[in-house]
Amino acid sequence: MTVLRTLLASLVVLATGLAVLAFVTEGFRAFTSETARRIVVSEHPRAIPPVALQTAAGERTSFGKLRGRWLLVDFIYTRCETYCLAQGGEFAQLQRQLAGPIAADQLLLVSVSFDPRDRPEDLAHYQRRFGDQGAGWMAARAVDDDGRKALMRAFGVTAVPDEIGGYVHNAAINVVDPAGRLVAIRDWDDTRGAVDYVMQRLTP
């Protein structure tokens, strides 16, 4: 009887563990938090709050005003010497590659700084550094700390100070649809995947 009770208890523990694992891995489909986040976003698009922004030119806009076109969004900080350098180069290439949809006002590239130290002149220098063509790529920052935090939550951005003046942070190309919803997330260097996703959905 004792053996039977032990076996039943073990089965209950195992069943509970499997249920928890299924929950946190989105039905055993994801075994990292990043993969799980991407699955959730693809199946349940997330509305992006209409946070006010200041651009590299010092102008004011907001995510609310950017609705009506597709957005490819990345998060950077201008002092970064790792991912952000590569991301800047990738976005400059996308700016040239997507010149058609950009000119038709169907698409916009948006680099958002999560570093409170970044100012418009820093963002402008960041774009010039990578050969900004002057149209279709906007670098911006939230106008206040609450907005910055709201965007980081909405996009799932994590940035931890690294004790030498920078950040350890995740990086991705976030796809926002014309309704202002985060609908897909691609690896920071998967520009082909991001472009294909949008181009398949652009209206002729």
N, C-alpha and C positions, 0 to 999 in steps of 0.2 A: 504493500500500500504506500509505504514511504517513497519507494522508487517511482510509483505511478504519479504521486503528487509532485515529485521533483521534475519528472518528465513533463507534466502538464504546465508547471510553472515556467519551465524552460521554453516551452512552445509559446506561451503567452508573451514572454520577454522577446523571443525571436520575432513573433508577429508584430509586436509593438515597434521593435527596431526597424523592421522592413517597412512598416507604414510611415514612420518618421523619415526614413531614407527616401522613400518614394516621394514624399512631400517636398523635401528640400532639394531633390534632384529633378523636379518637374517630371515625375513618373519615370524615373531612372534614365532620363534623356540627357541630364547634365550633371557633371561631377565637379564643376567649379562654379563659384558664384558668378563669374563673368558669363559663362555659357548659360546659366540659368537666367540671368538678367536679359540676355539677348532673346531667349525663347519667350520670356514673358512679354517683352516689348513687341515681338513679331505677332504674338497672338492677342495681345491686349494693348494696342497703341496708347501711348501716354500723352495727354495734353501738356504742352509746354506753357508755363505761365507767361503772361504778357509783360515780362520784366523790362524796365526801361534800360536803355543802353546808351553809352557815349562812344562814338566811333573814333577812329584814328584821326579823322579830320576835325574832331571836336564837336561834331553834330550830334543831335539827340534823335534816337529812334527807339524802337522796342520790338520784342518778339511778336507782339500783337500786330504791329504795323508791317511786319515782314510776311504775314500770312498772304496766301494767294499765289505763292510760287514754291517750288521745291527748294529745300535748304540742305546743304551738306555742311555739318557743323563739327568743328573740332575745338578742343580746349587746350590752351597753351599758357605759358608765361614767358615773357620776352628774355629773361635771364637764363633760360634753360639751355643746356648744352648737350642734351641727349635727344629724346623723342621729338621735342619741338623743332629742332633744326631740320630733322627729316620731314616732319609734318609740313613745315613751311615750304620746303622744296616740292613736296607732293601737291600742295594746294596751288602753288604757282604753275605747275604742270597742268593741273585740272582747269585752271583759269584759261589756259590756252586751248586745251582739248575740248572744253565745253563752251567755246566762244559763241556757237550758234544759239543754244538754249539761253545763254546769258543775255545775248543781244535781244532775244525775243521776250525777255523778262519772265522766263519760265523757271529760272534757277538762279540761286545765289550761294556763293561760298561764304561761310561765316566762321572766323576764328575768334573765340571768346577767351579772354584772359581771366584766370581765376586768382591772379596775384593782385592783392590790393595796392601794391606798390606801382603797378604799371599805369602809366599815364598815356594820353593820346599820342604824344610825341614818341614814346617807346613803341607803341603799336605801329605807328607810321614807319619807324626805322625797321621794325621787324619785317614789314611787307616789302620795303625797298630792298632789304638785304637779299630777298629771294626773287627779285625781278618782277614785282607787281606790275601788271599791265594797265592798271588804272580803272578797270571796270569789272564788276562781277565777283570781286573778293573783298569782303568787309572784315576788318579787324575791329573789335570792340570790347568794352568792359561794362559790367553792370554799374549803374550810377551810384549804388549804395551797397552796403554790406549785406543787407537783408536780401536784395535782389541777387547778389552773387551766390549766396547760400541756397536760395530757392532754385537757381539754375543748376547748381551742382547736384542738388537732390534730384531734380527732375531728370537730369541726364545720367545720374549715377556716377558722377565724377568724384574720385577720391584723390586728395592731395595732402601728403603728410610732410611737414618741414623736415629737412634732412640735416639740420644743425650746421650747415655751411652756407646758408643763405638761399638755398633752393628747395625743391620739393621732390619727393618720390610720388609719382602719380600714374594713374592709368591713362591710356590713350586709345582713341577710336575715331572712326568717321561715323557720325550720327546722321541718320537720314530723317528729315522732318518733312511731312507732306504739306500740301497747300492749306490744309485745315489747321495746321499748327500742332500736329501730333507727331511724336517720336515713333516711327514705324519700323525702323531697322537700325542695326548697329553692325558695322563692319570693322575689321582690324584696321589699325591706323595706316598700314601700308597696303591695304587691299583697295586701292583706288579703282581697279577694274571692276570689282564686285559692286562698289558703290555706284559707279557710273552705269553699269548694266541695270542695276535695280531701278534707278531713276529713268533711264532712257526707255525702258520697257513700259513705263507708266506715263510718260509724257504724251499729252494729246497732240496730234499732228497740227 
